[in-house]
Amino acid sequence: MRLRPLVFAAILVAFGASTFAQQPNKATFVDYENPFWEKIKEESDKYWEKPKEEEPRFMVDYSGMTLPKSIDEFETIAHLAPVAQGRTGTCWSYSTTSFFESEVARLTGEEVKISEMYTVYWEYVAKARRFIERRGDSYFAEGSEADAVIRIWRKRGAVPHSAYPGKPADQPFHDHSKMFDEMNTFLEGLRASGDWNVETGLETIKAILNHYMGEPPTSFDYKGATYTPQEFLDNVLQLNLDDYVGVISLMENPYYEMVVYDVPDNWWFSDDYHNVPLDEFMSILKSAVREGYTICIGGDVSEPGMNGFEEVATVPSFDIPAEYITEEARQFRFSAETTTDDHGIHIVGYKSDGEKDWFLVKDSGSGARIGENKGYYFYHEDYVKLKMIDFMVHKDAVGDLLEKF
């Protein structure tokens, strides 16, 4: 069919007007969202992966019980405000760093916030070095022990938190999950390839750490002066690292001997632990806090008597009655691995209920931030006696203990 000339001309005019009279367009950047695509992904994930169901946790029912409710109930010792370790397994550095911050305050009267992650950085390097040197026959993980901080500071010094926060400024919490997986994958790759060159291996480990944590400083400004890490340790912190002792109480080794704490996190097999009977272990703890010393302590926190909402740690009667908490009961749990080296914490105060003590604990873990007293727990004396295995304290707090060794 042929169009009439007038009709055809009208079409051309209309087309030309709509096409060639178009105004110039501008552009901008917008956050693109596609709710339907997100729904596709969500439903596909549900189809391919069985949803993870959280199993209910078996815990003590504390309803109707009289428990500590506030840190104000405790005799407290000088310490800095609690900080969170984020998604990392570095409680050992947080608790020990907090302990040394309190020691600086006790000995010098100064309040100094020390970088936890500076120590963590160099601990990872030390672990990687040993792993490579021993052809993979060494423990590589996030955990460690309190005396690792002393070992690292002796060699690397220390720095203030302001000089090395150990994460990007816009990252809300520390998260070492990807970083650790990347380092562990690299080290396991060395096992497969047999390329055990220490220096080139450590260059890669440091490159990974630098990417996620940042490169630690060799010098920095602090309160108007420039320091190296060693100068900061010597001149600002003014700590004599020889003044600190580790105490442990386990029957598996003779008492009043220096022993190795036989747990994976003691990966360098430190034998600097003074093994004492349980009664003496508890006596030192109780007298030390009354004399104004804080205590860095570690042990097991995966128990039904641990409750972050109530902020308490107790030993329930259905576990073991208090009168049966003996060194045998303690050793039995350690040997059976129902007491493990879970967590490092910092005792910063105490209160007495007339018969036994409660300890005020500063805790960097997430479980200490779901109650009213953010960053704190209240540990009953029985829990410490049964489940906490070792502690570090200033040597002046242990009396004549060292003479027995």
C-alpha positions as a Markdown table, in Angstrom:
| # | Residue | x | y | z |
|---|---|---|---|---|
| 1 | Met | 0.0 | 0.0 | 0.0 |
| 2 | Arg | 1.3 | 3.4 | -0.9 |
| 3 | Leu | 1.0 | 6.4 | 1.6 |
| 4 | Arg | -0.5 | 9.5 | 0.4 |
| 5 | Pro | 2.0 | 12.3 | 0.0 |
| 6 | Leu | 0.5 | 14.5 | 2.6 |
| 7 | Val | 0.3 | 11.8 | 5.2 |
| 8 | Phe | 4.0 | 10.8 | 4.5 |
| 9 | Ala | 5.1 | 14.4 | 4.9 |
| 10 | Ala | 3.3 | 14.7 | 8.2 |
| 11 | Ile | 5.1 | 11.6 | 9.5 |
| 12 | Leu | 8.5 | 13.0 | 8.5 |
| 13 | Val | 7.8 | 16.3 | 10.2 |
| 14 | Ala | 6.7 | 14.7 | 13.4 |
| 15 | Phe | 9.8 | 12.3 | 13.4 |
| 16 | Gly | 12.1 | 15.1 | 12.7 |
| 17 | Ala | 10.8 | 17.3 | 15.5 |
| 18 | Ser | 11.1 | 14.6 | 18.1 |
| 19 | Thr | 14.5 | 13.5 | 17.0 |
| 20 | Phe | 16.5 | 16.5 | 16.1 |
| 21 | Ala | 15.0 | 18.9 | 18.7 |
| 22 | Gln | 16.3 | 16.7 | 21.5 |
| 23 | Gln | 18.0 | 18.7 | 24.4 |
| 24 | Pro | 21.5 | 17.8 | 25.6 |
| 25 | Asn | 21.4 | 15.2 | 28.5 |
| 26 | Lys | 23.5 | 15.5 | 31.7 |
| 27 | Ala | 24.7 | 12.5 | 33.7 |
| 28 | Thr | 25.5 | 11.7 | 37.3 |
| 29 | Phe | 26.6 | 8.8 | 39.5 |
| 30 | Val | 23.9 | 7.0 | 41.5 |
| 31 | Asp | 24.0 | 4.0 | 43.8 |
| 32 | Tyr | 22.4 | 1.3 | 41.7 |
| 33 | Glu | 19.9 | -1.0 | 43.4 |
| 34 | Asn | 18.0 | -3.9 | 42.0 |
| 35 | Pro | 15.8 | -5.4 | 44.6 |
| 36 | Phe | 14.6 | -8.1 | 42.4 |
| 37 | Trp | 18.2 | -9.2 | 41.7 |
| 38 | Glu | 18.9 | -9.2 | 45.4 |
| 39 | Lys | 15.8 | -11.4 | 45.9 |
| 40 | Ile | 17.1 | -13.8 | 43.2 |
| 41 | Lys | 20.4 | -14.2 | 45.1 |
| 42 | Glu | 18.7 | -14.5 | 48.5 |
| 43 | Glu | 16.3 | -17.2 | 47.3 |
| 44 | Ser | 19.0 | -19.0 | 45.3 |
| 45 | Asp | 21.2 | -19.1 | 48.4 |
| 46 | Lys | 18.4 | -20.6 | 50.4 |
| 47 | Tyr | 17.8 | -23.2 | 47.7 |
| 48 | Trp | 21.4 | -24.3 | 47.4 |
| 49 | Glu | 22.5 | -24.0 | 51.1 |
| 50 | Lys | 20.7 | -25.4 | 54.0 |
| 51 | Pro | 20.0 | -22.5 | 56.4 |
| 52 | Lys | 22.2 | -22.6 | 59.5 |
| 53 | Glu | 20.2 | -23.0 | 62.6 |
| 54 | Glu | 21.7 | -21.8 | 65.9 |
| 55 | Glu | 21.6 | -24.5 | 68.5 |
| 56 | Pro | 20.3 | -23.4 | 71.9 |
| 57 | Arg | 23.1 | -23.0 | 74.4 |
| 58 | Phe | 22.9 | -24.9 | 77.7 |
| 59 | Met | 23.3 | -22.2 | 80.4 |
| 60 | Val | 22.7 | -21.6 | 84.1 |
| 61 | Asp | 19.3 | -20.1 | 84.9 |
| 62 | Tyr | 20.2 | -17.1 | 87.1 |
| 63 | Ser | 16.7 | -15.9 | 87.8 |
| 64 | Gly | 16.1 | -15.2 | 91.4 |
| 65 | Met | 19.8 | -15.2 | 92.3 |
| 66 | Thr | 21.6 | -12.4 | 94.0 |
| 67 | Leu | 24.5 | -11.4 | 91.7 |
| 68 | Pro | 26.8 | -8.4 | 91.2 |
| 69 | Lys | 25.1 | -5.8 | 88.9 |
| 70 | Ser | 27.6 | -3.0 | 88.5 |
| 71 | Ile | 31.3 | -2.3 | 88.5 |
| 72 | Asp | 30.5 | 0.3 | 91.2 |
| 73 | Glu | 30.1 | -2.5 | 93.7 |
| 74 | Phe | 33.8 | -3.4 | 93.3 |
| 75 | Glu | 37.0 | -2.1 | 94.7 |
| 76 | Thr | 38.7 | -1.2 | 91.5 |
| 77 | Ile | 42.3 | -0.7 | 90.5 |
| 78 | Ala | 43.5 | 1.9 | 87.9 |
| 79 | His | 42.9 | 0.7 | 84.3 |
| 80 | Leu | 42.0 | 2.2 | 81.0 |
| 81 | Ala | 38.5 | 1.8 | 79.5 |
| 82 | Pro | 37.7 | -1.5 | 77.8 |
| 83 | Val | 38.3 | -1.9 | 74.1 |
| 84 | Ala | 37.1 | -4.6 | 71.7 |
| 85 | Gln | 39.3 | -7.0 | 69.9 |
| 86 | Gly | 36.8 | -7.2 | 67.1 |
| 87 | Arg | 36.8 | -10.3 | 64.9 |
| 88 | Thr | 40.3 | -11.5 | 65.9 |
| 89 | Gly | 41.8 | -14.2 | 68.1 |
| 90 | Thr | 44.1 | -11.7 | 69.8 |
| 91 | Cys | 42.7 | -11.6 | 73.4 |
| 92 | Trp | 46.2 | -12.5 | 74.6 |
| 93 | Ser | 47.5 | -9.1 | 73.3 |
| 94 | Tyr | 44.5 | -7.1 | 74.5 |
| 95 | Ser | 44.5 | -8.5 | 78.0 |
| 96 | Thr | 48.3 | -8.3 | 78.5 |
| 97 | Thr | 48.5 | -4.8 | 77.0 |
| 98 | Ser | 45.7 | -3.7 | 79.3 |
| 99 | Phe | 47.6 | -5.2 | 82.2 |
| 100 | Phe | 50.8 | -3.3 | 81.3 |
| 101 | Glu | 48.8 | -0.1 | 80.9 |
| 102 | Ser | 47.7 | -0.5 | 84.5 |
| 103 | Glu | 51.3 | -1.2 | 85.5 |
| 104 | Val | 52.4 | 2.0 | 83.9 |
| 105 | Ala | 49.7 | 3.9 | 85.8 |
| 106 | Arg | 50.7 | 2.2 | 89.1 |
| 107 | Leu | 54.4 | 2.8 | 88.7 |
| 108 | Thr | 54.5 | 6.2 | 87.0 |
| 109 | Gly | 51.0 | 7.7 | 87.5 |
| 110 | Glu | 50.7 | 8.2 | 83.7 |
| 111 | Glu | 47.9 | 7.1 | 81.5 |
| 112 | Val | 49.2 | 5.6 | 78.3 |
| 113 | Lys | 47.2 | 3.8 | 75.6 |
| 114 | Ile | 49.5 | 1.2 | 74.1 |
| 115 | Ser | 49.0 | -0.4 | 70.7 |
| 116 | Glu | 47.8 | -4.0 | 70.9 |
| 117 | Met | 48.2 | -4.6 | 67.2 |
| 118 | Tyr | 51.8 | -3.6 | 67.0 |
| 119 | Thr | 52.6 | -6.6 | 69.1 |
| 120 | Val | 50.2 | -8.8 | 67.1 |
| 121 | Tyr | 51.9 | -7.8 | 63.8 |
| 122 | Trp | 55.4 | -8.9 | 65.0 |
| 123 | Glu | 54.0 | -12.0 | 66.7 |
| 124 | Tyr | 52.6 | -13.1 | 63.3 |
| 125 | Val | 56.0 | -12.5 | 61.8 |
| 126 | Ala | 57.7 | -14.6 | 64.5 |
| 127 | Lys | 55.1 | -17.4 | 64.0 |
| 128 | Ala | 55.6 | -17.4 | 60.3 |
| 129 | Arg | 59.4 | -17.4 | 60.6 |
| 130 | Arg | 59.3 | -20.5 | 62.8 |
| 131 | Phe | 56.8 | -22.2 | 60.6 |
| 132 | Ile | 59.1 | -21.7 | 57.6 |
| 133 | Glu | 62.3 | -22.6 | 59.4 |
| 134 | Arg | 60.8 | -25.8 | 60.7 |
| 135 | Arg | 59.3 | -26.8 | 57.3 |
| 136 | Gly | 55.8 | -26.5 | 58.5 |
| 137 | Asp | 56.3 | -28.3 | 61.8 |
| 138 | Ser | 55.1 | -25.3 | 63.9 |
| 139 | Tyr | 51.8 | -24.0 | 65.1 |
| 140 | Phe | 50.4 | -21.0 | 63.1 |
| 141 | Ala | 47.2 | -19.5 | 64.5 |
| 142 | Glu | 45.8 | -16.3 | 65.9 |
| 143 | Gly | 46.2 | -17.2 | 69.6 |
| 144 | Ser | 49.2 | -16.8 | 71.9 |
| 145 | Glu | 50.1 | -16.3 | 75.5 |
| 146 | Ala | 50.6 | -13.3 | 77.8 |
| 147 | Asp | 54.4 | -13.7 | 77.9 |
| 148 | Ala | 54.5 | -13.3 | 74.1 |
| 149 | Val | 54.0 | -9.6 | 74.7 |
| 150 | Ile | 57.1 | -9.5 | 76.8 |
| 151 | Arg | 59.0 | -11.5 | 74.2 |
| 152 | Ile | 58.0 | -9.2 | 71.4 |
| 153 | Trp | 58.6 | -6.0 | 73.4 |
| 154 | Arg | 62.1 | -7.1 | 74.3 |
| 155 | Lys | 63.0 | -7.4 | 70.6 |
| 156 | Arg | 60.7 | -4.8 | 69.0 |
| 157 | Gly | 59.9 | -2.3 | 71.7 |
| 158 | Ala | 56.3 | -0.9 | 72.0 |
| 159 | Val | 54.3 | 2.0 | 70.5 |
| 160 | Pro | 51.3 | 4.0 | 71.5 |
| 161 | His | 48.0 | 3.2 | 70.0 |
| 162 | Ser | 48.0 | 6.6 | 68.2 |
| 163 | Ala | 51.1 | 5.6 | 66.3 |
| 164 | Tyr | 49.8 | 2.2 | 65.2 |
| 165 | Pro | 46.0 | 1.5 | 65.4 |
| 166 | Gly | 46.6 | -1.6 | 63.2 |
| 167 | Lys | 43.6 | -1.1 | 60.8 |
| 168 | Pro | 42.3 | 1.3 | 58.2 |
| 169 | Ala | 40.7 | 4.4 | 59.8 |
| 170 | Asp | 37.3 | 3.7 | 58.1 |
| 171 | Gln | 37.2 | 0.1 | 59.3 |
| 172 | Pro | 34.9 | 0.0 | 62.3 |
| 173 | Phe | 36.3 | -3.2 | 63.9 |
| 174 | His | 39.5 | -5.2 | 63.7 |
| 175 | Asp | 38.8 | -8.2 | 61.4 |
| 176 | His | 41.7 | -10.7 | 60.8 |
| 177 | Ser | 39.6 | -13.4 | 59.1 |
| 178 | Lys | 40.6 | -12.7 | 55.5 |
| 179 | Met | 44.2 | -11.7 | 56.5 |
| 180 | Phe | 44.8 | -14.9 | 58.5 |
| 181 | Asp | 43.3 | -17.1 | 55.7 |
| 182 | Glu | 45.6 | -15.4 | 53.2 |
| 183 | Met | 48.7 | -15.9 | 55.3 |
| 184 | Asn | 47.8 | -19.5 | 56.2 |
| 185 | Thr | 47.1 | -20.4 | 52.5 |
| 186 | Phe | 50.4 | -18.9 | 51.6 |
| 187 | Leu | 52.3 | -20.9 | 54.2 |
| 188 | Glu | 50.5 | -24.1 | 53.3 |
| 189 | Gly | 51.5 | -23.4 | 49.7 |
| 190 | Leu | 55.1 | -23.5 | 50.8 |
| 191 | Arg | 54.6 | -26.9 | 52.3 |
| 192 | Ala | 53.3 | -28.1 | 48.9 |
| 193 | Ser | 56.0 | -26.4 | 46.8 |
| 194 | Gly | 58.9 | -27.1 | 49.2 |
| 195 | Asp | 60.1 | -23.5 | 48.8 |
| 196 | Trp | 61.3 | -22.9 | 52.4 |
| 197 | Asn | 63.3 | -19.7 | 51.8 |
| 198 | Val | 62.8 | -17.8 | 55.0 |
| 199 | Glu | 63.5 | -14.2 | 53.8 |
| 200 | Thr | 61.3 | -14.4 | 50.7 |
| 201 | Gly | 58.6 | -16.1 | 52.7 |
| 202 | Leu | 58.6 | -13.4 | 55.3 |
| 203 | Glu | 58.5 | -10.7 | 52.7 |
| 204 | Thr | 55.2 | -12.1 | 51.5 |
| 205 | Ile | 53.8 | -12.4 | 55.1 |
| 206 | Lys | 54.8 | -8.8 | 55.8 |
| 207 | Ala | 53.2 | -7.7 | 52.5 |
| 208 | Ile | 49.9 | -9.3 | 53.6 |
| 209 | Leu | 50.1 | -7.8 | 57.1 |
| 210 | Asn | 50.9 | -4.4 | 55.7 |
| 211 | His | 47.9 | -4.5 | 53.3 |
| 212 | Tyr | 45.4 | -5.3 | 56.1 |
| 213 | Met | 47.0 | -3.7 | 59.2 |
| 214 | Gly | 49.4 | -1.2 | 57.9 |
| 215 | Glu | 53.2 | -1.1 | 58.2 |
| 216 | Pro | 54.4 | -0.6 | 61.8 |
| 217 | Pro | 56.4 | 2.6 | 62.5 |
| 218 | Thr | 60.1 | 2.7 | 63.2 |
| 219 | Ser | 59.8 | 6.2 | 64.7 |
| 220 | Phe | 56.8 | 8.4 | 65.7 |
| 221 | Asp | 55.8 | 11.5 | 67.6 |
| 222 | Tyr | 54.3 | 11.3 | 71.0 |
| 223 | Lys | 53.4 | 14.3 | 73.2 |
| 224 | Gly | 55.8 | 16.6 | 71.3 |
| 225 | Ala | 58.8 | 14.2 | 71.2 |
| 226 | Thr | 60.0 | 11.7 | 68.6 |
| 227 | Tyr | 60.6 | 8.1 | 69.7 |
| 228 | Thr | 61.6 | 4.7 | 68.3 |
| 229 | Pro | 59.6 | 1.8 | 69.7 |
| 230 | Gln | 62.5 | 0.8 | 72.0 |
| 231 | Glu | 62.8 | 4.4 | 73.3 |
| 232 | Phe | 59.1 | 4.5 | 74.0 |
| 233 | Leu | 59.3 | 1.3 | 76.0 |
| 234 | Asp | 62.3 | 2.5 | 78.0 |
| 235 | Asn | 61.5 | 6.2 | 78.5 |
| 236 | Val | 57.7 | 6.4 | 78.5 |
| 237 | Leu | 56.4 | 3.1 | 79.7 |
| 238 | Gln | 59.5 | 2.6 | 82.0 |
| 239 | Leu | 58.7 | -1.0 | 82.5 |
| 240 | Asn | 61.3 | -3.5 | 83.7 |
| 241 | Leu | 60.1 | -6.6 | 81.9 |
| 242 | Asp | 62.1 | -8.8 | 84.2 |
| 243 | Asp | 59.8 | -7.9 | 87.0 |
| 244 | Tyr | 56.9 | -10.0 | 85.8 |
| 245 | Val | 56.2 | -13.6 | 86.6 |
| 246 | Gly | 53.9 | -16.2 | 85.2 |
| 247 | Val | 52.2 | -18.5 | 87.7 |
| 248 | Ile | 50.3 | -21.8 | 86.9 |
| 249 | Ser | 48.7 | -24.5 | 88.9 |
| 250 | Leu | 48.5 | -28.0 | 87.4 |
| 251 | Met | 49.2 | -31.4 | 89.0 |
| 252 | Glu | 50.7 | -32.8 | 85.8 |
| 253 | Asn | 54.1 | -31.2 | 86.7 |
| 254 | Pro | 55.9 | -31.0 | 90.0 |
| 255 | Tyr | 55.1 | -28.0 | 92.2 |
| 256 | Tyr | 57.7 | -25.4 | 92.8 |
| 257 | Glu | 59.4 | -26.0 | 89.4 |
| 258 | Met | 59.5 | -23.9 | 86.3 |
| 259 | Val | 57.4 | -25.7 | 83.7 |
| 260 | Val | 56.1 | -25.5 | 80.1 |
| 261 | Tyr | 52.5 | -24.6 | 79.7 |
| 262 | Asp | 51.4 | -27.4 | 77.4 |
| 263 | Val | 48.9 | -25.8 | 75.2 |
| 264 | Pro | 49.0 | -25.0 | 71.4 |
| 265 | Asp | 49.1 | -21.2 | 72.0 |
| 266 | Asn | 52.4 | -21.6 | 73.8 |
| 267 | Trp | 53.8 | -22.4 | 70.4 |
| 268 | Trp | 57.4 | -21.5 | 71.3 |
| 269 | Phe | 57.3 | -23.8 | 74.4 |
| 270 | Ser | 58.0 | -21.2 | 77.0 |
| 271 | Asp | 59.0 | -22.7 | 80.3 |
| 272 | Asp | 58.7 | -19.5 | 82.4 |
| 273 | Tyr | 55.7 | -20.7 | 84.4 |
| 274 | His | 56.0 | -21.1 | 88.2 |
| 275 | Asn | 53.9 | -24.2 | 89.0 |
| 276 | Val | 52.3 | -23.9 | 92.5 |
| 277 | Pro | 49.6 | -25.8 | 94.5 |
| 278 | Leu | 46.0 | -24.5 | 93.9 |
| 279 | Asp | 45.6 | -23.0 | 97.4 |
| 280 | Glu | 48.7 | -20.9 | 96.8 |
| 281 | Phe | 47.6 | -20.0 | 93.3 |
| 282 | Met | 44.3 | -18.6 | 94.8 |
| 283 | Ser | 46.0 | -17.0 | 97.8 |
| 284 | Ile | 48.4 | -15.0 | 95.6 |
| 285 | Leu | 45.4 | -13.8 | 93.4 |
| 286 | Lys | 43.3 | -12.7 | 96.3 |
| 287 | Ser | 46.1 | -10.9 | 98.2 |
| 288 | Ala | 47.5 | -9.3 | 95.0 |
| 289 | Val | 44.2 | -7.4 | 94.1 |
| 290 | Arg | 43.8 | -6.3 | 97.7 |
| 291 | Glu | 47.3 | -4.8 | 97.6 |
| 292 | Gly | 46.5 | -2.8 | 94.4 |
| 293 | Tyr | 47.9 | -5.1 | 91.7 |
| 294 | Thr | 46.0 | -6.0 | 88.6 |
| 295 | Ile | 46.4 | -9.5 | 87.1 |
| 296 | Cys | 46.5 | -10.8 | 83.6 |
| 297 | Ile | 44.9 | -14.3 | 83.6 |
| 298 | Gly | 43.9 | -16.9 | 81.1 |
| 299 | Gly | 41.8 | -20.1 | 81.0 |
| 300 | Asp | 38.4 | -21.5 | 79.9 |
| 301 | Val | 35.3 | -19.5 | 79.2 |
| 302 | Ser | 33.1 | -22.0 | 77.4 |
| 303 | Glu | 31.0 | -23.1 | 80.4 |
| 304 | Pro | 27.3 | -23.1 | 81.2 |
| 305 | Gly | 28.1 | -20.7 | 84.1 |
| 306 | Met | 29.3 | -18.0 | 81.7 |
| 307 | Asn | 26.5 | -15.6 | 80.9 |
| 308 | Gly | 27.2 | -12.4 | 79.0 |
| 309 | Phe | 23.7 | -11.0 | 79.6 |
| 310 | Glu | 24.1 | -11.4 | 83.4 |
| 311 | Glu | 27.8 | -10.6 | 83.0 |
| 312 | Val | 28.8 | -13.3 | 85.5 |
| 313 | Ala | 30.9 | -16.5 | 85.5 |
| 314 | Thr | 30.1 | -19.1 | 88.2 |
| 315 | Val | 30.4 | -22.8 | 88.7 |
| 316 | Pro | 26.9 | -24.4 | 88.9 |
| 317 | Ser | 26.2 | -27.0 | 91.4 |
| 318 | Phe | 25.2 | -29.5 | 88.7 |
| 319 | Asp | 28.8 | -29.2 | 87.4 |
| 320 | Ile | 30.6 | -29.7 | 90.7 |
| 321 | Pro | 29.8 | -28.5 | 94.3 |
| 322 | Ala | 32.1 | -25.8 | 95.5 |
| 323 | Glu | 33.6 | -28.0 | 98.3 |
| 324 | Tyr | 34.8 | -30.4 | 95.6 |
| 325 | Ile | 36.8 | -27.9 | 93.6 |
| 326 | Thr | 40.2 | -29.3 | 94.2 |
| 327 | Glu | 43.4 | -29.6 | 92.3 |
| 328 | Glu | 42.3 | -33.0 | 91.2 |
| 329 | Ala | 39.1 | -31.7 | 89.8 |
| 330 | Arg | 41.0 | -28.9 | 88.1 |
| 331 | Gln | 43.6 | -31.3 | 86.6 |
| 332 | Phe | 40.9 | -33.8 | 85.5 |
| 333 | Arg | 39.2 | -31.1 | 83.4 |
| 334 | Phe | 42.5 | -30.0 | 81.9 |
| 335 | Ser | 43.6 | -33.5 | 81.0 |
| 336 | Ala | 40.2 | -34.3 | 79.5 |
| 337 | Glu | 40.4 | -31.1 | 77.5 |
| 338 | Thr | 37.1 | -29.8 | 78.9 |
| 339 | Thr | 39.2 | -27.0 | 80.4 |
| 340 | Thr | 41.1 | -25.4 | 77.5 |
| 341 | Asp | 43.2 | -22.3 | 77.0 |
| 342 | Asp | 40.3 | -20.2 | 75.6 |
| 343 | His | 40.7 | -16.6 | 76.5 |
| 344 | Gly | 42.9 | -14.0 | 78.1 |
| 345 | Ile | 41.4 | -11.4 | 80.5 |
| 346 | His | 42.5 | -8.7 | 83.0 |
| 347 | Ile | 41.4 | -8.7 | 86.6 |
| 348 | Val | 41.0 | -5.1 | 87.7 |
| 349 | Gly | 39.1 | -5.3 | 91.0 |
| 350 | Tyr | 37.3 | -7.4 | 93.6 |
| 351 | Lys | 34.5 | -7.5 | 96.1 |
| 352 | Ser | 33.8 | -10.0 | 98.9 |
| 353 | Asp | 30.4 | -11.5 | 99.5 |
| 354 | Gly | 31.4 | -12.3 | 103.1 |
| 355 | Glu | 32.8 | -15.8 | 102.4 |
| 356 | Lys | 34.3 | -15.6 | 98.9 |
| 357 | Asp | 35.4 | -13.1 | 96.4 |
| 358 | Trp | 34.1 | -11.8 | 93.1 |
| 359 | Phe | 36.6 | -10.5 | 90.6 |
| 360 | Leu | 36.0 | -7.6 | 88.3 |
| 361 | Val | 37.3 | -8.6 | 84.9 |
| 362 | Lys | 38.1 | -6.4 | 82.0 |
| 363 | Asp | 37.4 | -8.4 | 78.8 |
| 364 | Ser | 38.0 | -7.5 | 75.1 |
| 365 | Gly | 35.7 | -10.2 | 73.8 |
| 366 | Ser | 32.3 | -9.6 | 72.3 |
| 367 | Gly | 30.5 | -11.6 | 75.1 |
| 368 | Ala | 31.4 | -8.8 | 77.5 |
| 369 | Arg | 29.4 | -6.2 | 75.5 |
| 370 | Ile | 25.9 | -7.6 | 75.7 |
| 371 | Gly | 25.2 | -6.6 | 79.3 |
| 372 | Glu | 24.9 | -3.2 | 81.0 |
| 373 | Asn | 28.6 | -2.9 | 82.0 |
| 374 | Lys | 30.2 | -2.9 | 78.6 |
| 375 | Gly | 33.6 | -4.6 | 78.5 |
| 376 | Tyr | 33.4 | -6.2 | 82.0 |
| 377 | Tyr | 32.5 | -9.5 | 83.6 |
| 378 | Phe | 32.1 | -10.5 | 87.2 |
| 379 | Tyr | 33.9 | -13.8 | 87.9 |
| 380 | His | 33.2 | -15.8 | 91.1 |
| 381 | Glu | 36.1 | -17.1 | 93.0 |
| 382 | Asp | 35.0 | -20.7 | 92.4 |
| 383 | Tyr | 35.1 | -20.2 | 88.6 |
| 384 | Val | 38.6 | -18.8 | 88.8 |
| 385 | Lys | 39.7 | -21.7 | 91.0 |
| 386 | Leu | 38.3 | -24.4 | 88.7 |
| 387 | Lys | 38.7 | -23.0 | 85.2 |
| 388 | Met | 41.4 | -20.3 | 85.0 |
| 389 | Ile | 44.9 | -21.9 | 84.6 |
| 390 | Asp | 47.6 | -19.3 | 84.6 |
| 391 | Phe | 48.3 | -15.6 | 85.4 |
| 392 | Met | 50.9 | -12.9 | 85.1 |
| 393 | Val | 51.6 | -10.4 | 87.9 |
| 394 | His | 54.4 | -8.2 | 89.2 |
| 395 | Lys | 56.9 | -10.1 | 91.2 |
| 396 | Asp | 56.3 | -7.9 | 94.3 |
| 397 | Ala | 52.8 | -9.3 | 94.5 |
| 398 | Val | 53.9 | -12.9 | 95.0 |
| 399 | Gly | 55.7 | -12.5 | 98.3 |
| 400 | Asp | 58.4 | -15.1 | 99.0 |
| 401 | Leu | 57.1 | -17.4 | 96.3 |
| 402 | Leu | 60.2 | -17.1 | 94.1 |
| 403 | Glu | 62.4 | -18.2 | 96.9 |
| 404 | Lys | 60.7 | -21.7 | 96.7 |
| 405 | Phe | 62.1 | -22.1 | 93.2 |
